[in-house]
Amino acid sequence: PNHKFVRLMNLVKDVKEDYGLKYTYCWHALTGYWLGVDPKSPGMARFSPVIQYPCISPHFDYTPGMLHSEPTMLWNPSSFVGMGLIPPNMIKAFYNELHQSLRDAGIDGVKEDYALKYTYCW
């Protein structure tokens, strides 16, 4: 188990006991600000993560209309370094393991945020 989830388990236990909370929920986003998962992380290898870039062809050839509606594309980090994504055939296993770790830590529910502004190609 991930040592971070052990600390989370202790926090959840303390919060439930100290404040009488019946349920605790967790929010997480795989994509967005964090730019996905780290494909170089040893714990991620079994999920075959890859770095993907927004589907813009050629790369950085933004249309005037795209820049008018989304000017941040010019400096969005995913345009420069890509985003670490789990391939579709592995995503169920990835989330099952992630959510099991959260359940084991005492989390009762999860709100997932899919903050992707762009389409990523497989």
DRENNUZA-419531 format. One line per field, with one value per residue: residue in three letters; residue number from 0; x, y, z of N, C-alpha, C, O, CB in turn. Coordinates in nm, 3 decimals, always signed. Each point is the difference from the previous one (the first is absolute). Glycine has a CB too. Example, Ala and Ser with C-alpha at 12.3 -4.5 7.8 and 13.67 -1.06 7.14 Angstrom:
rest (ala / ser)
nr (0 / 1)
npx (+1.319 / +0.154)
npy (-0.569 / +0.222)
npz (+0.780 / -0.197)
capx (-0.089 / +0.082)
capy (+0.119 / +0.119)
capz (+0.000 / +0.006)
cpx (+0.090 / -0.077)
cpy (+0.120 / +0.109)
cpz (+0.000 / +0.073)
opx (+0.104 / +0.051)
opy (-0.002 / +0.111)
opz (+0.066 / +0.017)
cbpx (-0.293 / +0.067)
cbpy (-0.115 / -0.174)
cbpz (+0.059 / -0.232)
END
This chain:
rest (pro / asn / his / lys / phe / val / arg / leu / met / asn / leu / val / lys / asp / val / lys / glu / asp / tyr / gly / leu / lys / tyr / thr / tyr / cys / trp / his / ala / leu / thr / gly / tyr / trp / leu / gly / val / asp / pro / lys / ser / pro / gly / met / ala / arg / phe / ser / pro / val / ile / gln / tyr / pro / cys / ile / ser / pro / his / phe / asp / tyr / thr / pro / gly / met / leu / his / ser / glu / pro / thr / met / leu / trp / asn / pro / ser / ser / phe / val / gly / met / gly / leu / ile / pro / pro / asn / met / ile / lys / ala / phe / tyr / asn / glu / leu / his / gln / ser / leu / arg / asp / ala / gly / ile / asp / gly / val / lys / glu / asp / tyr / ala / leu / lys / tyr / thr / tyr / cys / trp)
nr (0 / 1 / 2 / 3 / 4 / 5 / 6 / 7 / 8 / 9 / 10 / 11 / 12 / 13 / 14 / 15 / 16 / 17 / 18 / 19 / 20 / 21 / 22 / 23 / 24 / 25 / 26 / 27 / 28 / 29 / 30 / 31 / 32 / 33 / 34 / 35 / 36 / 37 / 38 / 39 / 40 / 41 / 42 / 43 / 44 / 45 / 46 / 47 / 48 / 49 / 50 / 51 / 52 / 53 / 54 / 55 / 56 / 57 / 58 / 59 / 60 / 61 / 62 / 63 / 64 / 65 / 66 / 67 / 68 / 69 / 70 / 71 / 72 / 73 / 74 / 75 / 76 / 77 / 78 / 79 / 80 / 81 / 82 / 83 / 84 / 85 / 86 / 87 / 88 / 89 / 90 / 91 / 92 / 93 / 94 / 95 / 96 / 97 / 98 / 99 / 100 / 101 / 102 / 103 / 104 / 105 / 106 / 107 / 108 / 109 / 110 / 111 / 112 / 113 / 114 / 115 / 116 / 117 / 118 / 119 / 120 / 121)
npx (+0.083 / +0.126 / +0.200 / -0.258 / -0.189 / +0.152 / -0.081 / -0.299 / -0.033 / +0.068 / -0.209 / -0.240 / +0.049 / -0.009 / -0.270 / -0.161 / +0.088 / -0.045 / -0.300 / -0.169 / +0.143 / -0.255 / +0.230 / +0.319 / -0.114 / +0.295 / -0.062 / +0.168 / +0.026 / +0.116 / +0.028 / +0.075 / +0.235 / +0.123 / +0.048 / -0.220 / +0.107 / +0.285 / -0.037 / +0.207 / -0.229 / +0.201 / -0.314 / -0.005 / +0.134 / -0.300 / -0.099 / +0.224 / +0.046 / +0.023 / +0.121 / -0.320 / +0.125 / -0.299 / -0.077 / +0.229 / +0.035 / +0.194 / -0.044 / -0.153 / -0.265 / -0.174 / -0.198 / +0.071 / -0.203 / +0.208 / +0.060 / -0.314 / -0.041 / +0.287 / +0.173 / +0.066 / +0.092 / +0.246 / +0.042 / -0.150 / +0.271 / -0.149 / +0.186 / +0.262 / -0.055 / -0.241 / -0.217 / +0.196 / -0.253 / -0.013 / +0.049 / -0.315 / +0.149 / +0.041 / -0.306 / -0.079 / +0.280 / -0.007 / -0.261 / +0.062 / +0.247 / -0.144 / -0.228 / +0.185 / +0.143 / -0.281 / -0.095 / +0.260 / -0.070 / -0.311 / -0.084 / -0.325 / +0.105 / +0.223 / -0.120 / +0.150 / +0.074 / -0.054 / +0.213 / -0.028 / +0.013 / +0.045 / -0.170 / +0.239 / +0.018 / -0.042)
npy (-0.121 / +0.228 / +0.006 / +0.168 / -0.226 / +0.030 / +0.307 / -0.074 / -0.182 / +0.243 / +0.194 / -0.194 / -0.038 / +0.306 / +0.056 / -0.223 / +0.101 / +0.304 / +0.000 / -0.275 / -0.064 / -0.210 / +0.059 / +0.040 / +0.098 / -0.052 / +0.274 / -0.224 / +0.198 / -0.304 / +0.302 / +0.251 / +0.119 / -0.285 / +0.058 / -0.272 / -0.149 / +0.115 / -0.183 / +0.006 / -0.148 / -0.277 / +0.057 / +0.012 / -0.300 / -0.095 / +0.259 / -0.065 / +0.330 / +0.066 / +0.277 / +0.030 / +0.263 / +0.097 / -0.228 / +0.270 / -0.156 / +0.279 / -0.025 / +0.300 / -0.020 / +0.206 / +0.010 / +0.308 / -0.208 / -0.089 / +0.296 / +0.081 / -0.228 / +0.019 / +0.333 / -0.280 / -0.113 / +0.195 / -0.180 / -0.323 / -0.085 / -0.144 / +0.186 / -0.129 / -0.298 / -0.127 / -0.017 / -0.238 / -0.121 / -0.258 / -0.089 / +0.072 / -0.252 / +0.162 / +0.150 / -0.265 / -0.014 / +0.308 / -0.017 / -0.276 / +0.139 / +0.268 / -0.140 / -0.202 / +0.257 / +0.123 / -0.263 / +0.002 / +0.304 / -0.101 / +0.069 / -0.047 / +0.078 / +0.021 / +0.307 / -0.175 / +0.315 / -0.144 / +0.296 / -0.154 / +0.332 / -0.281 / -0.215 / -0.158 / -0.108 / -0.281)
npz (+0.000 / -0.180 / +0.282 / -0.116 / +0.137 / +0.293 / -0.006 / -0.081 / +0.258 / +0.190 / -0.137 / +0.036 / +0.307 / +0.062 / -0.146 / +0.154 / +0.285 / -0.032 / -0.113 / +0.129 / -0.322 / -0.001 / -0.213 / +0.000 / -0.295 / -0.087 / -0.174 / -0.185 / -0.239 / -0.107 / -0.085 / +0.121 / +0.039 / -0.073 / -0.331 / +0.103 / +0.190 / +0.030 / -0.310 / +0.262 / +0.205 / +0.023 / -0.004 / -0.332 / -0.064 / +0.017 / -0.194 / -0.260 / +0.166 / -0.306 / +0.091 / -0.126 / -0.134 / +0.052 / -0.220 / -0.083 / -0.310 / -0.049 / +0.304 / +0.003 / -0.233 / +0.262 / -0.264 / +0.054 / +0.134 / +0.218 / +0.087 / +0.030 / +0.215 / +0.163 / +0.027 / +0.162 / -0.307 / +0.091 / +0.268 / -0.041 / +0.198 / -0.244 / -0.202 / +0.149 / +0.069 / -0.211 / +0.185 / +0.142 / -0.213 / +0.181 / -0.332 / +0.016 / +0.124 / +0.300 / +0.052 / +0.160 / +0.141 / +0.081 / +0.160 / +0.151 / +0.135 / +0.075 / +0.155 / +0.174 / +0.120 / +0.084 / +0.150 / +0.176 / +0.106 / +0.127 / -0.329 / +0.095 / -0.304 / -0.206 / -0.043 / -0.267 / -0.040 / -0.308 / +0.064 / -0.332 / -0.072 / -0.182 / -0.132 / +0.179 / -0.315 / +0.153)
capx (-0.083 / +0.068 / +0.015 / -0.081 / -0.135 / +0.003 / -0.017 / -0.137 / -0.085 / +0.007 / -0.071 / -0.144 / -0.042 / -0.001 / -0.107 / -0.129 / -0.013 / +0.004 / -0.109 / -0.122 / -0.044 / -0.041 / +0.056 / +0.105 / +0.010 / +0.126 / -0.005 / +0.126 / +0.001 / +0.117 / +0.054 / -0.015 / +0.120 / +0.108 / +0.048 / -0.011 / +0.088 / +0.141 / +0.033 / +0.128 / -0.020 / -0.001 / -0.134 / -0.088 / +0.044 / -0.096 / -0.114 / +0.051 / -0.034 / +0.074 / -0.015 / -0.078 / -0.014 / -0.131 / -0.012 / +0.010 / +0.093 / +0.119 / +0.009 / +0.012 / -0.059 / -0.134 / -0.073 / -0.043 / -0.125 / +0.030 / +0.064 / -0.099 / -0.088 / +0.080 / +0.134 / +0.098 / +0.069 / +0.137 / +0.090 / -0.047 / +0.110 / -0.014 / +0.048 / +0.146 / +0.058 / -0.093 / -0.073 / +0.015 / -0.132 / -0.011 / -0.071 / -0.138 / -0.013 / +0.051 / -0.056 / -0.085 / +0.089 / +0.062 / -0.096 / -0.037 / +0.105 / +0.001 / -0.117 / +0.012 / +0.090 / -0.077 / -0.094 / +0.077 / +0.039 / -0.119 / -0.076 / -0.130 / -0.044 / +0.097 / -0.043 / +0.108 / -0.006 / +0.062 / +0.024 / +0.068 / -0.052 / +0.045 / -0.012 / +0.128 / -0.012 / +0.065)
capy (+0.121 / +0.129 / +0.056 / +0.122 / -0.039 / -0.030 / +0.131 / +0.042 / -0.081 / +0.058 / +0.127 / -0.027 / -0.055 / +0.110 / +0.095 / -0.062 / -0.009 / +0.132 / +0.087 / -0.078 / -0.015 / -0.135 / -0.030 / +0.086 / -0.014 / +0.044 / +0.053 / -0.015 / +0.017 / -0.063 / +0.098 / +0.137 / +0.069 / -0.094 / -0.056 / -0.145 / -0.085 / +0.001 / -0.129 / -0.050 / -0.049 / -0.147 / -0.050 / +0.018 / -0.081 / -0.105 / +0.060 / +0.044 / +0.139 / +0.064 / +0.144 / +0.037 / +0.143 / +0.031 / -0.035 / +0.118 / -0.040 / -0.041 / +0.049 / +0.145 / +0.074 / +0.035 / +0.087 / +0.125 / -0.024 / -0.074 / +0.092 / +0.099 / -0.060 / -0.057 / +0.056 / -0.063 / -0.109 / +0.041 / -0.024 / -0.113 / -0.096 / -0.126 / +0.023 / -0.005 / -0.122 / -0.111 / -0.043 / -0.143 / -0.064 / -0.145 / -0.045 / -0.041 / -0.139 / -0.017 / +0.102 / -0.062 / -0.056 / +0.113 / +0.062 / -0.098 / -0.001 / +0.130 / +0.012 / -0.097 / +0.062 / +0.102 / -0.071 / -0.056 / +0.111 / +0.048 / +0.094 / -0.059 / +0.032 / +0.073 / +0.087 / +0.008 / +0.117 / -0.022 / +0.138 / +0.006 / +0.097 / -0.038 / -0.140 / -0.068 / -0.109 / -0.129)
capz (+0.000 / -0.008 / +0.135 / +0.011 / +0.038 / +0.143 / +0.064 / -0.026 / +0.087 / +0.135 / -0.004 / -0.010 / +0.130 / +0.096 / -0.034 / +0.031 / +0.146 / +0.065 / -0.041 / -0.012 / -0.139 / -0.037 / -0.132 / -0.057 / -0.145 / -0.056 / -0.135 / -0.070 / -0.145 / -0.060 / -0.094 / +0.048 / +0.049 / +0.031 / -0.127 / -0.006 / +0.080 / -0.040 / -0.060 / +0.051 / +0.136 / +0.003 / +0.029 / -0.116 / -0.115 / -0.037 / -0.070 / -0.131 / -0.030 / -0.109 / -0.012 / -0.118 / -0.024 / -0.060 / -0.142 / -0.084 / -0.104 / +0.074 / +0.138 / +0.017 / -0.112 / +0.045 / -0.091 / +0.064 / +0.071 / +0.123 / +0.094 / +0.043 / +0.100 / +0.108 / -0.015 / +0.089 / -0.070 / -0.028 / +0.113 / +0.078 / +0.018 / -0.073 / -0.136 / -0.001 / +0.059 / -0.013 / +0.119 / +0.025 / -0.003 / +0.003 / -0.120 / +0.026 / +0.041 / +0.137 / +0.089 / +0.102 / +0.103 / +0.070 / +0.092 / +0.104 / +0.101 / +0.068 / +0.086 / +0.110 / +0.098 / +0.071 / +0.089 / +0.110 / +0.087 / +0.069 / -0.084 / -0.030 / -0.135 / -0.082 / -0.109 / -0.097 / -0.087 / -0.130 / -0.042 / -0.129 / -0.095 / -0.133 / -0.037 / -0.010 / -0.097 / +0.030)
cpx (+0.086 / +0.006 / -0.082 / -0.142 / -0.007 / -0.017 / -0.142 / -0.096 / -0.001 / -0.075 / -0.151 / -0.053 / -0.011 / -0.116 / -0.136 / -0.023 / -0.013 / -0.122 / -0.132 / -0.051 / -0.035 / +0.065 / +0.112 / +0.010 / +0.132 / -0.025 / +0.134 / -0.020 / +0.126 / +0.068 / -0.019 / +0.133 / +0.119 / +0.059 / +0.008 / +0.095 / +0.143 / +0.036 / +0.130 / -0.012 / -0.006 / -0.139 / -0.096 / +0.030 / -0.104 / -0.123 / +0.039 / -0.035 / +0.090 / -0.020 / -0.073 / -0.007 / -0.138 / +0.001 / -0.008 / +0.106 / +0.021 / +0.002 / +0.029 / -0.055 / -0.146 / -0.066 / -0.036 / -0.129 / +0.022 / +0.062 / -0.096 / -0.087 / +0.077 / +0.144 / +0.106 / +0.072 / +0.146 / +0.096 / -0.047 / +0.111 / -0.015 / +0.044 / +0.151 / +0.056 / -0.092 / -0.067 / +0.015 / -0.137 / +0.011 / -0.075 / -0.140 / -0.014 / +0.050 / -0.069 / -0.087 / +0.086 / +0.064 / -0.096 / -0.045 / +0.104 / +0.004 / -0.117 / +0.001 / +0.091 / -0.072 / -0.102 / +0.073 / +0.042 / -0.121 / -0.082 / -0.129 / -0.051 / +0.102 / -0.074 / +0.119 / -0.023 / +0.073 / +0.019 / +0.078 / -0.067 / +0.025 / -0.027 / +0.140 / -0.019 / +0.072 / +0.040)
cpy (+0.126 / +0.061 / +0.128 / -0.034 / -0.040 / +0.131 / +0.051 / -0.076 / +0.057 / +0.132 / -0.021 / -0.051 / +0.111 / +0.096 / -0.059 / -0.006 / +0.137 / +0.086 / -0.074 / -0.014 / -0.145 / -0.043 / +0.096 / -0.031 / +0.060 / +0.053 / -0.028 / +0.021 / -0.067 / +0.098 / +0.139 / +0.055 / -0.095 / -0.066 / -0.152 / -0.073 / +0.010 / -0.137 / -0.061 / -0.056 / -0.153 / -0.059 / +0.009 / -0.095 / -0.102 / +0.054 / +0.056 / +0.145 / +0.056 / +0.151 / +0.028 / +0.152 / +0.027 / -0.033 / +0.127 / -0.033 / +0.115 / +0.066 / +0.150 / +0.080 / +0.030 / +0.095 / +0.129 / -0.018 / -0.071 / +0.094 / +0.108 / -0.058 / -0.056 / +0.049 / -0.066 / -0.117 / +0.036 / -0.029 / -0.115 / -0.105 / -0.129 / +0.015 / -0.016 / -0.133 / -0.121 / -0.033 / -0.151 / -0.066 / -0.152 / -0.043 / -0.053 / -0.144 / -0.025 / +0.091 / -0.061 / -0.057 / +0.112 / +0.059 / -0.098 / -0.002 / +0.131 / +0.010 / -0.102 / +0.057 / +0.107 / -0.064 / -0.055 / +0.108 / +0.060 / +0.102 / -0.070 / +0.028 / +0.086 / +0.088 / +0.011 / +0.119 / -0.032 / +0.136 / +0.007 / +0.103 / -0.046 / -0.146 / -0.057 / -0.122 / -0.125 / -0.064)
cpz (+0.000 / +0.140 / +0.020 / +0.044 / +0.147 / +0.078 / -0.019 / +0.092 / +0.142 / +0.007 / -0.001 / +0.133 / +0.104 / -0.025 / +0.035 / +0.151 / +0.065 / -0.032 / -0.022 / -0.143 / -0.028 / -0.131 / -0.035 / -0.149 / -0.046 / -0.141 / -0.064 / -0.149 / -0.052 / -0.094 / +0.057 / +0.044 / +0.016 / -0.123 / +0.001 / +0.092 / -0.054 / -0.057 / +0.052 / +0.141 / +0.000 / +0.025 / -0.117 / -0.114 / -0.044 / -0.074 / -0.137 / -0.034 / -0.111 / +0.009 / -0.131 / -0.008 / -0.058 / -0.149 / -0.083 / -0.103 / -0.096 / +0.138 / +0.001 / -0.118 / +0.035 / -0.098 / +0.072 / +0.080 / +0.132 / +0.103 / +0.047 / +0.112 / +0.119 / -0.010 / +0.088 / -0.066 / -0.026 / +0.114 / +0.089 / +0.012 / -0.080 / -0.145 / -0.010 / +0.048 / -0.013 / +0.132 / +0.013 / +0.012 / +0.003 / -0.126 / +0.035 / +0.050 / +0.143 / +0.101 / +0.111 / +0.114 / +0.082 / +0.103 / +0.109 / +0.110 / +0.079 / +0.098 / +0.114 / +0.108 / +0.080 / +0.095 / +0.122 / +0.101 / +0.072 / -0.078 / -0.044 / -0.141 / -0.071 / -0.100 / -0.093 / -0.090 / -0.128 / -0.064 / -0.131 / -0.090 / -0.142 / -0.025 / -0.012 / -0.087 / +0.047 / -0.128)
opx (+0.112 / -0.102 / -0.036 / -0.064 / -0.107 / -0.075 / -0.059 / -0.095 / -0.105 / -0.069 / -0.073 / -0.107 / -0.099 / -0.068 / -0.086 / -0.110 / -0.087 / -0.045 / -0.099 / -0.120 / +0.070 / +0.037 / -0.002 / -0.006 / +0.059 / -0.080 / +0.104 / -0.109 / +0.110 / +0.123 / -0.040 / +0.102 / +0.114 / +0.102 / +0.090 / +0.041 / +0.023 / +0.011 / +0.023 / +0.094 / -0.076 / -0.032 / -0.106 / -0.083 / -0.020 / -0.075 / -0.086 / -0.050 / +0.113 / -0.098 / +0.041 / +0.004 / -0.061 / +0.102 / -0.108 / +0.113 / -0.098 / -0.071 / +0.088 / +0.021 / -0.092 / +0.064 / -0.009 / -0.015 / -0.063 / -0.037 / +0.014 / -0.028 / -0.055 / +0.090 / +0.119 / +0.099 / +0.086 / +0.119 / +0.048 / +0.056 / +0.101 / +0.037 / +0.053 / +0.093 / +0.040 / +0.020 / -0.015 / -0.072 / +0.098 / -0.105 / -0.020 / -0.085 / -0.021 / +0.026 / +0.001 / -0.032 / +0.014 / +0.035 / -0.022 / -0.034 / +0.014 / +0.018 / -0.053 / -0.028 / +0.021 / -0.017 / -0.049 / +0.022 / +0.015 / -0.096 / +0.003 / -0.089 / +0.089 / -0.098 / +0.106 / -0.113 / +0.118 / -0.082 / +0.089 / -0.121 / -0.058 / -0.026 / +0.089 / -0.100 / +0.106 / +0.056)
opy (+0.002 / +0.012 / +0.033 / +0.079 / +0.010 / +0.005 / +0.058 / +0.058 / +0.007 / +0.027 / +0.064 / +0.042 / +0.008 / +0.042 / +0.069 / +0.027 / +0.022 / +0.078 / +0.060 / -0.021 / -0.093 / -0.116 / +0.117 / -0.115 / +0.085 / -0.056 / +0.019 / -0.020 / +0.028 / +0.006 / +0.015 / -0.022 / +0.039 / -0.069 / -0.059 / +0.051 / +0.045 / -0.097 / -0.120 / -0.061 / -0.058 / -0.106 / -0.062 / -0.015 / -0.020 / -0.077 / +0.053 / +0.027 / -0.045 / +0.049 / -0.047 / +0.069 / -0.091 / +0.015 / +0.045 / -0.034 / +0.054 / +0.097 / +0.047 / +0.121 / -0.059 / +0.092 / +0.001 / +0.059 / +0.032 / -0.003 / +0.050 / +0.068 / -0.012 / -0.076 / +0.010 / -0.050 / -0.089 / -0.020 / -0.014 / -0.041 / -0.055 / -0.099 / -0.033 / -0.054 / -0.110 / +0.069 / -0.073 / +0.023 / -0.058 / +0.057 / -0.053 / -0.028 / -0.109 / -0.009 / +0.049 / +0.020 / -0.012 / +0.016 / +0.041 / -0.004 / -0.002 / +0.039 / +0.029 / -0.016 / +0.013 / +0.046 / +0.011 / -0.029 / +0.093 / +0.054 / -0.114 / -0.070 / +0.059 / -0.043 / +0.047 / +0.031 / -0.036 / +0.044 / +0.083 / -0.004 / +0.055 / -0.077 / +0.060 / -0.071 / +0.008 / -0.110)
opz (+0.052 / +0.068 / +0.112 / +0.069 / +0.061 / +0.097 / +0.091 / +0.053 / +0.064 / +0.098 / +0.075 / +0.045 / +0.073 / +0.093 / +0.054 / +0.048 / +0.083 / +0.084 / -0.040 / -0.021 / +0.041 / -0.017 / +0.039 / -0.043 / +0.067 / -0.075 / +0.063 / -0.055 / +0.047 / -0.008 / +0.116 / -0.066 / -0.026 / +0.010 / -0.061 / +0.104 / -0.112 / +0.075 / -0.014 / +0.051 / -0.078 / -0.053 / +0.003 / -0.090 / -0.120 / -0.060 / -0.071 / -0.109 / -0.020 / +0.057 / -0.106 / +0.102 / -0.057 / -0.067 / -0.039 / +0.035 / -0.051 / +0.024 / -0.072 / -0.006 / -0.056 / -0.052 / +0.123 / +0.107 / +0.100 / +0.117 / +0.112 / +0.098 / +0.110 / -0.038 / -0.028 / +0.055 / -0.006 / -0.023 / +0.113 / -0.102 / -0.044 / -0.064 / -0.106 / -0.060 / +0.038 / +0.101 / -0.097 / +0.097 / -0.047 / -0.030 / +0.109 / +0.084 / +0.053 / +0.120 / +0.113 / +0.117 / +0.122 / +0.117 / +0.114 / +0.119 / +0.122 / +0.115 / +0.107 / +0.119 / +0.121 / +0.112 / +0.112 / +0.117 / +0.079 / +0.054 / -0.045 / -0.049 / +0.062 / -0.061 / +0.039 / -0.039 / +0.001 / -0.081 / -0.015 / -0.022 / -0.094 / +0.094 / -0.060 / +0.013 / +0.061 / +0.001)
cbpx (-0.292 / +0.023 / +0.265 / +0.204 / +0.065 / +0.225 / +0.302 / +0.153 / +0.154 / +0.290 / +0.267 / +0.131 / +0.210 / +0.316 / +0.228 / +0.126 / +0.219 / +0.292 / +0.268 / +0.066 / +0.075 / -0.255 / -0.221 / +0.134 / -0.310 / +0.211 / -0.272 / +0.191 / -0.242 / -0.231 / -0.008 / -0.336 / -0.263 / -0.210 / +0.038 / -0.113 / -0.214 / +0.045 / -0.144 / +0.021 / -0.046 / +0.265 / +0.146 / +0.063 / +0.253 / +0.153 / -0.013 / +0.030 / -0.189 / +0.071 / +0.172 / -0.140 / +0.310 / -0.138 / -0.008 / -0.184 / +0.025 / +0.196 / -0.007 / +0.177 / +0.248 / +0.008 / -0.083 / +0.125 / -0.054 / +0.070 / +0.204 / +0.027 / -0.105 / -0.239 / -0.229 / -0.239 / -0.303 / -0.212 / +0.012 / -0.293 / -0.074 / -0.226 / -0.246 / -0.095 / +0.082 / +0.119 / -0.150 / +0.291 / -0.187 / +0.106 / +0.241 / +0.017 / +0.046 / +0.192 / +0.004 / -0.141 / +0.032 / +0.105 / -0.054 / -0.085 / +0.118 / +0.092 / -0.074 / -0.008 / +0.174 / +0.046 / -0.094 / +0.060 / +0.176 / +0.217 / +0.210 / +0.040 / -0.326 / +0.267 / -0.274 / +0.147 / -0.132 / -0.024 / -0.093 / +0.187 / +0.096 / +0.201 / -0.308 / +0.175 / -0.123 / -0.188)
cbpy (-0.128 / +0.022 / -0.131 / +0.031 / -0.084 / -0.207 / -0.007 / -0.005 / -0.211 / -0.139 / +0.039 / -0.094 / -0.227 / -0.062 / +0.027 / -0.163 / -0.233 / -0.091 / +0.086 / +0.097 / +0.286 / +0.151 / -0.207 / +0.123 / -0.077 / -0.112 / +0.162 / -0.139 / +0.190 / -0.233 / -0.167 / -0.026 / +0.123 / +0.029 / +0.268 / -0.023 / -0.202 / +0.270 / +0.196 / +0.228 / +0.270 / +0.115 / +0.126 / +0.251 / +0.050 / -0.050 / +0.001 / -0.262 / +0.075 / -0.253 / +0.093 / -0.283 / +0.116 / +0.167 / -0.261 / +0.199 / -0.294 / -0.126 / -0.274 / -0.165 / -0.053 / -0.124 / -0.200 / +0.069 / -0.041 / -0.210 / -0.094 / +0.035 / -0.042 / -0.128 / +0.203 / +0.119 / +0.022 / +0.196 / +0.255 / +0.084 / +0.150 / +0.035 / +0.187 / +0.298 / +0.255 / -0.158 / +0.265 / +0.017 / +0.255 / -0.065 / -0.004 / +0.188 / +0.045 / -0.054 / +0.111 / -0.075 / -0.188 / +0.033 / +0.108 / -0.134 / -0.155 / +0.065 / +0.056 / -0.176 / -0.059 / +0.110 / -0.072 / -0.151 / -0.044 / -0.097 / +0.231 / +0.091 / -0.074 / -0.142 / +0.084 / -0.280 / +0.193 / -0.274 / -0.015 / -0.238 / +0.128 / +0.254 / -0.019 / +0.154 / +0.160 / +0.081)
cbpz (+0.070 / -0.308 / -0.104 / -0.247 / -0.296 / -0.134 / -0.128 / -0.293 / -0.205 / -0.064 / -0.196 / -0.291 / -0.129 / -0.072 / -0.239 / -0.259 / -0.089 / -0.093 / -0.064 / +0.247 / -0.110 / +0.138 / -0.111 / +0.263 / -0.093 / +0.215 / -0.001 / +0.231 / -0.036 / +0.025 / -0.313 / +0.136 / +0.142 / +0.208 / +0.027 / -0.334 / +0.164 / +0.103 / -0.187 / -0.193 / +0.140 / +0.135 / +0.229 / +0.155 / +0.198 / +0.259 / +0.293 / +0.035 / +0.256 / -0.204 / +0.242 / -0.089 / +0.019 / +0.237 / +0.096 / +0.151 / +0.073 / -0.240 / +0.149 / +0.146 / -0.113 / +0.290 / -0.250 / -0.292 / -0.318 / -0.249 / -0.225 / -0.328 / -0.292 / +0.044 / -0.029 / +0.137 / -0.101 / -0.123 / -0.120 / +0.026 / +0.268 / +0.214 / +0.068 / +0.098 / +0.121 / -0.288 / +0.076 / +0.018 / -0.079 / +0.287 / -0.216 / -0.258 / -0.292 / -0.219 / -0.304 / -0.293 / -0.270 / -0.321 / -0.299 / -0.291 / -0.267 / -0.316 / -0.303 / -0.279 / -0.271 / -0.308 / -0.311 / -0.271 / -0.232 / +0.152 / -0.035 / +0.287 / +0.013 / +0.088 / +0.106 / +0.047 / +0.197 / +0.054 / +0.254 / +0.044 / +0.260 / -0.085 / -0.061 / +0.214 / -0.243 / +0.208)
END
